[in-house]
């Protein structure tokens, strides 16, 4: 699957204005978003990555690393919040609760439409997330394993374009599974903000939060801001099923360009810096 993306930086003083503009453009209020991201890197012993390097009989990013570059993987989960935990994880201010967007497709993380080979929308099967009163348990979350390739060289398209693989883990211990693939956790963070949907585009406006203790249960009230200025990142992305269909890719690019034009004067959407989005292990 291919992902086309535009980004924008939103200073704290402009966040409320940008959210109002997104509500006007998309015709929907922002839906609260809180995601837990755990970053994994391959263990340097290549014998543990997909078996012996000389055999290389497996499949997937871990085994391509055995023959060349190493890549980071991510585990991503929507953080469950009970009715008593509704609120901003930093300020503690109340906010309306909304069901999380979980994916029923084993190869897609977002419960929004993606473009098929014909350029028409293909609906993803989204299942509502149930809230529960139990404390947050890192091993009981519904995780998605995410691999993002190095973006294409800038200039080919006016957006960031790269291959992505998303696999939802519906049962079992996702953390132990990723460990068995030969990966180890190196960092984690949470994304807090809101998401919007505009036609086939999934839009998030979020800030990065860090836990007080790494790789431990992640109560929302223990998170702290990474950026002292409390700025946000706006990301508008669209998934395309087949990058081989030029017409489909062009349709996705045009939708992003339309959104950029709609938000012109409020916030400037631009392609991301290729090196800052590099997922290779150095």
N, C-alpha and C positions, 0 to 999 in steps of 0.2 A: 504494500500500500504506500502511496505517496502523500506527503503533507505539504501544503502550500501555506505560507505564513507571512504576516506583516506584524510589526511591533511598534510600540510607542511608549515613551517614558511620560508618566503623569506625576508631577510634583504634588505634594499633599494639598496645597492651596487650590489645585485645579480638579481634584478627584471628584468632588460633589458635582461640579459643572459637567465633567466628562460623563459621569453616570446618568445625569439628566439627559444629556444628548443621546446616549446609547438607548435610554428608555424611549425617547422620541423616535429615533431611527428604527429600532427593532419592534416597537409597539408592545413591549413587555417590560415589567419591572425587573431589576436585577435579582437573581436567585442566589442566596448565600452559598458560598463555596468554601470548604475547608479540606485540604488534601494533605496527606502525609506522604512524603517522598523519602525513600531510602536509596542511597547511591551505592552501587557495588562495582568493584574492579576485579579483574581476573587475578588469581594467584600466580605468581611469577613462575612457579614450577609447571612447565607446559605439559608434563605427564598427567597433571590433574585436570587439564582442560580438554574434555572430549576424548580422553584416552591418550595413547602414545601418539606423538606428533607424526611418526613415520606412517602410522596406520591411517589416521584422520578419516575414520569411517563414519563419524557422526554427522550431524547437521546443525546449522544455526550459527549465530554470531560467535559463540565460544570456540567453535572449531575453526572458523575462519581466522581467529586470532592465533591459532597454533601455527598457521602458515604465514602470518603477516602481522598486521597491527592488532593491538589489544583495544577493546572498546569497553566503555562503562555500560552497565545496565541499571535500570531503575525499577524499584517496586513502588507502586502508587496505590493509595487507598483513600477513599472518601472517609473522613473521620466521623464516626457515629456520635450524634449528640442527643441526649435525652431532653425531655421537656424542661427539666430544671437546669440544663446547661446551655440554653439558648442565650446567645450574646456574643459580642465581639471578644475574641480570645485575648486581646491585649487590653482594651479599654473597659470591658465588662458591661458595655451598654447593651440594652436589649435590642434584639432584632427579630423580625418575623421568621418563623421556622419554615423550611421548605424541604420536601423530600429530596434526598440526594439522587444523582443520576447514575444508576448502575447499569452495566451493560450485560445483556443476555447473550451476546455473540462472543465466542471465545477468541476472536481476533480483532476486537474493536473496543476501545475504552470509552468513547463518548456515545451517549444515547441521543445523537443527532443524526441528521441525514448525511450521507456521503454521496459523491457523484459516481455513478456507474459508468460503464464503458460507453453507454449511449448518451451520457450527459444528463440523464434523468436522475431524480433523487431516489436513493435506495434507503428505506427506513431501517433503523437499527432497533432491535427489540430491547427496550429499556424496562427494567423492573424497579419498582419503588423500593427504596431502602427503608427498612423498619428501624425506628428508634427504640432504644432499650435503656434501662436504668443502670445496667451493669457498668462498672468502670471500664475505661478504654483498655483493651488488651491487644498488643501489637500482633500476637499470633492468631487472633480470632477475626481479623479484618478480612474483607474481600479484596485481595490484592490483584493488581494487574502488572504483569511483567512487561516493561517497555524498553525497546531498543530503538535508538535514533541514530541514523547514519550521519556521516559528515555531509553538510549541505553542499549542493552543487555550486560550482564557481559562479560568483556574481556576474551578472551581465547577460546570461542566457534568458532570464525572465526577470520582471520587475518585482519579484517576490522571493522569499527564501523557499527553496524547494529541496526536499530530502526524503529518502526512504525511511519508513518507520515500520516497526513490527510491534503489535500489542497483543498479548495473550492473557485473558482473564483466568485466574485460578479459582475455580468454583468450590473446590473441596481440598482438604489437606493443608499441610503447613508449607506455605509458599516460601518462607524464609529458609527452612531446611532444604527445600528443593533447589533454590538458587545456590545455596552452599554446596550441595552435591554436584552442581554443574562446574564447580571450581571457581566460585566467586566469593569474595569476602566484603562485608560492609565497610565503608570508609567515612561516610557522612550522612546526615539526614537533615531535613527541614520540612516546614509546613507552608502551604500556600493558603492565604486567607483573603477573601474578597467576594466578588460576585461574578456570575456568568450570564451571558445573553445569547440568544440564537437569532441570527439574521439570515433567512433562507437556508442555505447549506453551510453557513459560516458559524463556527463556535467561537464566541468572544469571551475572554476572561480579563478582568481587571483585578490584580492581586498584588499583595506584598509578601515578602519572604519573612517567615518567623522561624526562630531557632529554639529547640528544647533546652531546658536547663541542664539536663543530663542526657548524653547520647545513648541511643539504642535501649531505651527504657520505656515503660508505659508513658504515654504522651498526653497528660491532662491539659486541656486547653488553657487553663489559668496559669500554666508554667511557661508558656511561650513568650519569647521576647523578640523585638524587632531587630532584623539584621541592619537595616538602614536607619541611622539616628534621625534622618530627615523625614522618615515615614513616607517615602515616595512609593508609587505603585507602577506596575508594568502592565500595559494593555497588550494582549496577544489575540490576534484574529487568525484563525486557522481553518482550513478546509481539507477534508480527506478525499482523495481520488483513488478509486479502486485500481485503475490501470494507467500507469504512466506511458504505456505504449500508444494509447489513443490520444493523438495530438489535439483533436477537437475537444475531448473531455478536459484535458489539461488547460487548454485555452479558455474554456468556460469557467473553470475554477479561478484562473487568474483574473478574468473579467469581473467576476463577482467580488473579488477582493478589491479591485480597482474602483468598483462602484461604491463599496463601503468607505474606502479612503476618500473619495470625492464627497460623500455624504457628511463625513466628519471633518472635512477641510475647514480650517479656521477655529476648530475646537481643539483638535489634537492631530498631529501629523504622523500617519502610519508609514513606516519605512521597512525595507528588508533588514533582517538582523545581520550583525557582523559575523562573517563566516568563521573566523578563528575563535570568537567567543562561544560559538555553538559547536565547536569541535568536541566530539565524544570519544576521541582516541586517548588511550592512556599514555602519558609521556614518561 
